[in-house]
Amino acid sequence: MSQAPAIELVGIDKKFGAVHANKNINLAVAKGSIHGIIGENGAGKSTLMSILYGFYHADSGEIRVGGTPVTIRDSQAAINAGIGMVHQHFMLVENFTVLENLVLGAEGGMLLAGGVARARAELKRLAKDYGLEVDPDAVIEELPVGLQQRVEILKAMYRGAEILILDEPTGVLTPAEADHLFRILGVLRDQGKTVILITHKLREIMAITDTVSVMRRGEMVATRKTAETTVEELAELMVGRRVLLRVEKGEAKPGAVVLSVRNLTVKDGRGVTMVDNVSFDVRAGEIVGIAGVAGNGQSELLEAISGIRMPASGEILIDGEPIGKADPARLRDLGLAHIPEDRHHMGLVLRFEEYENAILGYHRDPKYGGLFLDLDAIRKDAIEKIEKYDIRPPNPRLRTANFSGGNQQKIVVAREIERDPKLLLIGQPTRGVDIGAIEFIHRRIIDMRDAGKAQLLVSVELDEIRALSDRILVMFAGQIVGEKTADAGEQTLGLMMAGIAA
């Protein structure tokens, strides 16, 4: 007799008003496997997993755990059924310790001491069994992102999860952190746990999963054994057409210098030097990429050039004009646009409607009405961007928080690129974006280069840096440690990113 699936979804259907997010979904996930779920942004992946975890309730359909039908009314019911979830944006109290986050909501009665002692012992066991080592007394906000994610996994395991859902788990991780996460997931599988992995990164699907299911526009369109499929087939199933998996571009034709950075030093809020005496130029008609492990000064560099952070010393010039203490509004007048690395904290106001975010920072433009905003003109402009960038759902009156992460990114990209800037600062352009949208965004970036625009690109995706850049600057410990051409090998760049001369 065959073993019942760890999870089975039968006829799951869910609507949000006119949006049909899940359409009669059927899915079976084998026990002790890693099952990937892929699809474009807005395909319904996260909605489906939110139903499984009790955040949403299906309009119809059935959930079975180990062959037994269950009713999951909230996340506590999911936890009781042995289901844990690690969200794309972590659910941790940042000024609490690891141990305090672990026991939060599972304190073990009014007297905390016994519960905390048991938690400390259990944390030690979990760390040993699954390779999830982390200091129990470390404060969350002082931990790197990779360790914060490890705490989220520990929280789920501490609550007895036999089934672990991970939503876009590598979106904020460095390549090394992602590799370590995959090793942890492999150990969990080998120990009999079941992992459901939601991701848009096909390389990760091929590297770690046993089975992969593909969603498109709310429907489950295919399930494949990973060993029996290819990246090309999965991409076509996701998008419904053939997808170009490489960036096609001709030779750059650099023109005059647009951006000059001279002996720039930038400190963070604690006074620590993050950018250390950096100098470089970016010319019209070229893309200069900055490669480096996250935390080596790239973010602070972009913030200084965009006027968000005041440099400690040095000079930034646009078209030969020092920007001094220029604020972001004046820099926009000089032709600078900025796609920030963190769309939630710096690119969008999530409680605003889509059309409001579509003009954020450019609302003083006379075409939007000047002193008294012309809402009809703003919404018409938003609809044009929605159509051009295939933002889903195509509703300018929807709160931005209700769009998927990839569609939120497209709102930011559309707003900045459509201003036709002479200098574009690009931070993590495709973070959390599906393969079809990545192809589109990359094409727009190349089109801007070919139209003579200067672009400075920061990305933790080394493949993206190599594919888009005409020149690559490598940062380590706040300094530029070398410059390479776009055909530089991954190993060469990796050694430089680690501070080893290459």
N, C-alpha and C positions, 0 to 999 in steps of 0.2 A: 504493500500500500504506500503510495507516494505521500511525502510530507506536505502538509498544508502550507501555503505561502505565509510568510511573516506578516505581510500586509496585502489585502485585496480590496480594491475599490471597484464597485459595481454600479454602473449607470449614474455616476456622480454628475449632477447638473447644477449650475449656479449662474444667476443673473444679477447684475447691479443696474437696475433701471433698464435702459435700452442696450446695455453692454452684456453680451452673452459670454461670460468669462470661461466657463467650463461646459462643454456640450457632450453629455452622455459618456463620461470618461470611464473606461475599464482599464484596470492596471493590476498586475500581480507581481509582487516582489518576493523572490525566493529567500528563505531564511539563510543567514550566514553568507550573504552576497553583498557586493557593492553595485547598486543599481543607479545609473545615471538618468536624469531627466533633462533634456535639452529643448530649446525652442527660442524663437525670437523674443525680444522684449514685448511684453503684452500678450504672449501666447497662452497665458493662463497657468504657468508652472507654479508660481508663488501662491496664487489663489488656491490651487489644488492642495498644496502642502499646508496652507493655512486652515483649510477644511479638516485635513487629517490631524492637525494640532489643536483644533478647537477654537481658533480665532474667528472663523466664519462657519456658518451652518449651511450645508448643501440644501438646495430647494428639493432635491429628490436624490435617491440612490442609497447605497449601503456601504458601510465600512466593516471589514472583517479583520480581526487580528488573530493569527494562528488558526484560522478557519471559523472562528466564533464571531457572529455579528456583535458590534459594540455601538453604543451611542456616545459620541464625544461632543459634549455641550460646551466645554471650555478646556483651557490648557491643563487644568488640574486633572480632568478626566483622561486627557491624553497621557499625562505622566503616570496616572494609575494604571493605564493600559500598557505601560512600558515603552512609551514613545517620548523621545527627547528631541529638541530642535535647537540648532545653532543658527541664529539669524545673521543676515548679511551685515546689519548694523547691531553691534553687540548690546545685550541687555544687562549691563553691569553697572553697579554703583561705583563711580570712579574714585571716590575718596574713602571707600571701604577696602579692607585687605582681601586677599584671595580667600582666606578662610571665612571671613564675614560674608562675602558674596556666596560662598558655597552653602552656608547654613541658612541664608536669608529665605524665609518662607518654609523652612524645614528645621526649625530651631530645636524641636524635641521637648517641648513643654516650657513651663514658666521658669524653671531653673536652668539657665543657659549653660552653666559650667559643664554639666555632664554631656549635653549635646555637642558643645564645642570640642570637648576632648574626644568624643566618638568621631566627630568629623575630621579631626586632625589625624587620627589613626587610619580612617578610611581613605583620606587623601594620600597618605603614605602608601597604602596598599595599591590604590589606583595608579599612582605614579610608577610603582614598581612593575605592575602587571601590564600596563599599556604604554609605557614610555612617555608619560605625561608629567614629567618633573617640572615643578614650579614651587617657588618659595611661598609657603602658606601665609607668611606674615608680610609679604610685599604688598604695597598699595597699588591698586589697579592702574591709576593714572601714571604711575612711574614705570609700568611695564611696556615693552614694545608690543606692537599689534599682534605679532605671532603668539606671544605668551598670553595675551588677553583672550585670544581665540581658544587657546588651550584650556583656560579657566572655564570658558563656556562649555567645552566638551566635558570637563570634569564635573561641572554642575549637573549636566544631563546624566552622566554615569553615576554620580552620587545619589541621584533620585531613582536609580534602578532601571535606566533606559536599556532595553534590549534592541530597540530600533532607533537609529540616530539619523535625523534629517539635517543636512547642511545646505544652506541657501547661499550660493555664490561664495564659497568659503575662501577662495584665493584672491578675491578682488582687491584686498588691501595688503596682501602678503608679498614679500620679496620672493624671487625664484628659490632661494635656499629655504625660506620658511615654508613655501609651498611643497617642496620636496619632503621636508620633515613631516608636514601634515599628512602627505600620502603614505609615508611609512607608518604613522600612527593608525591611519585608516586600515592599512593592510593588517596590522596587529589586531585591531578590533574585529575584522572579518575572520581572521584565523582563530580568534577566541569565541567565534560563534555569533557575534553581534551582526546586525543587519544595518547597512548604511544606504541612505538615499541621498544622492548627490545632485543638487541643482546647479548647473553651470552653463555658460555659453561658450566655454573654452574647449574646443574639440580635441586639442592635444591632451588635455587632462582626462577627458572621457576615454581616449584610447589608451592612456597610460595606466589608469587605476580601476576602471569599472569592469564588471563581468558581463553586464547587460545594459543596454541603453534604450530608452523610450523617447520618441520625438513627438513634441506637441507643435501644432500650428493653428493659430487663430482659434484657440479654445478647444481644439479637438486632438485626440491622440491618434496620430497618423501612422505610426510604425513602432515596432519593438524589434531590436536586433541583438544577437549575441555579439559582443564587442569584437571578438576575434574573427567574426565573419563579415564585418563591414569595413568601410573606409571613411576617412575624413571627407572625401569628395561626396560620397553617397549621403552621409549625415547632413552635410551643408545643404545639399539639394533638397533633402526631405524637410529641413527646417524652414527654408525660404520659399520652396515651391518652384525654384528655378536653379539653373547652374550658377554657382558663385565663384568669382575670381578670388582665389586664395592667396594671391601674391599681388604686390603693388606694382603696377606698370607705370613707368615714368621714363622720360627722356633725360638727356643731360641738362643740368642746370646752367643757366646763363646769368651768373651774378653780375649785378650792376654796382651802383654807388653804395657806400656804407650808409645804412639807415640807423642801426643801433651800435653805439660804442660804449663799452664798459671799461673803465680805467681804474685799476688799483682799488677795487671795491671790497670793503670789509663790512659785514653785517653781523650783528649780534642778536641773539634771541631774547626773550623776556627775562631770562635769568642772568643776562650779561655774558653768556657763553658765545664765543666767536663761532659762527656757523659758516660764513663765507669769508675766506682769508686771502685778501689781496689778489682778487681775480680780475683779469683783463681779457677781453675778446671783442670781436666785431661780428655783426650780422649784416649781410648785404641784401639789397633788393634782389628778388628772384632766387633766393636760396633758403633751404631749411637747415638750420644748425641744431642738431640734437645733443642733449646732455644726458649721458649715461652715468649711472651710479646707483649704488644700493640706497634705498630710502634712508633719509636721515643724515646725508652727507653734504647738505647745504643747498640742494636744488630748490627746495620749497622756499627757503628764505631768499634765494637769488631772484626767483620770480616775483616774490612779494615786494622786494626792493625796487625792481624795474617797473612794476605796475603801480608804485606809489602807495602800497599798503603798509610797508615797513620802512622806517627811516634808516638809511645806511649810517654806520659809525664813521666811515671815511670813504674817500674815493669819489668817482664822478660817473654819471650816466648821461649820455648825450643821444638825442634823437635828431637826425639830420644835422648833426653838428651843434645843436643847441643844448646846453646843460639844462636838465630838468629841475635841478635844485630840490626844493621842498614841494614839488608839484603834487597836487592831490589827483586822485584817479579821474575826476571830471575834467581837469585841464589836460591830462594826458590823452583822454579820448579826443579832445579838440586837436591834439597834435597827430592824431591818426593811429593811436595805440588801442588795440582791443585785447582782451584777456579771457581765456577759458581757464578758470581756476581749477586746481587739483581736486578740491573738495566741493562738489556742487551743492551739498546740503548747507555747509557753513558759510560759503563765500560766493556761490553762484546763484542761489535761489532763495526766495522766501516761501517756504513750503505751504504756508496757510493762504498765500495769494493764489488767485486763479491764474490759469495758464497765460492768458493775454496780458496780465499785469507783469508777470515775469518776462514775457517776450520783449518788453521795452525797458526793463530794469537797468538803470544807469544811463539810459538814453531818453528818459521821459521829458527832458527839457527841449528836445528837438522840435522846431516849429511845425514839422509835419504831423506831430501828435497834438497840436493845438496850443503849444506854448504854456502860458500861465494857467489857462483853463483847458484841461485835457479834453480832447475830442474822442470820446469812448468809441464811437462808431468807426473812426479812422484807425484807432488802436486795434480794435477787434478784427477789422478787415485785414490789417497788416499781419496779425497773429494767424488768421486763417490761411493767408498766403504762405507763411512759414511752415505751418502744419502740413500743408499739401506738398510743399517742396521737399520737406525733410521727412515725410511719412511718419509724423508723430501720432501715436495711437494711445487712447481713442482720440479721434479728430474733433475735440471739443474745447474751444478756448475758454469756456466758462467753468471747466472742471478745476477743482483745487489741485495744485501742483503735487501735493502730497499723495494724491490718488493715482498718479502715473507711476509706471514701473521705473526702476532706476535708469534703465537704458533710454527710455523716452524722456525722462527728466534731463539726461545728458544731452539729448538732441535739442531740447528747448534752449539750453545754454549755447550749444554750438551754433544753432541757427541765429540766435540773437547777435553773437559776436561776429561771425563770418559775414552775415548779410549787411553789416555796416561797411564792408569793403575797406578795411583798414590798411594802412601802409605797413604796419608792424603788428604781428599777431603773436602773443605769448600763449603757448599751449601747454597746459598741465594735465597729464593723464587723459588724453582725448577720448579714449575708448574704454575707460574703466567701467565695468558692469554693462557693457554694450554687446549685443549679439552680433553674429558674424555678418549678417546682411547689412546691418547698420555700420559696422566697422568698415566694410568695403565702401560704403557711401561716404563716410566721414574722411577716410583716407583719400578718396577721389577728390573731395572738395579741397583738402589741404594741398594736394598736388596741383589742382587747378589754380589755387591762389599763388603758389610758387610760380607757375608758368605765366601768370598775369603780372609778375614783377613784384610780388609782395615779399617782405622779409618776415621770416618765421623762426621763433626760438621754441624748441620742443623739449619738454621733460616728460619722460615715461619710465615706469619701472619695467615695462615690457621691452626687453632687449631686442626681440624680433621686430617690434614696432619702430624702435630707434633706427635699427639697421635698414629697415625697408623704406622709411620715409626720408631719412637725413641725407644731405649732400656732404656735410662734414659732421664729425662726431667729436665732442669734447667730453672727456671723462673726468668726473669729480670724485675725489676721495678726501675725507676729513676737511671739507670746506675749500679745497684747492683744486684747480684744474691740473691734473697730472699728465695730460697728454692730449694730442689731437690725432684722429685717424680719419681715413676716408670711409665712404659708405660700404666698401667691400671688405672691411676689417673682419676677421674671423671672430666668432663668439668666444672662443677660448682666450684670444688675445685681449678682447675687451673685458672679459671676466677677470683676468689677472690684474688688469689695471684698476678695475672697480674694487678689487680687494687690496689695493695699495702696493701691488707687486709690479715693478716696472716690466713693460713688455714692448 
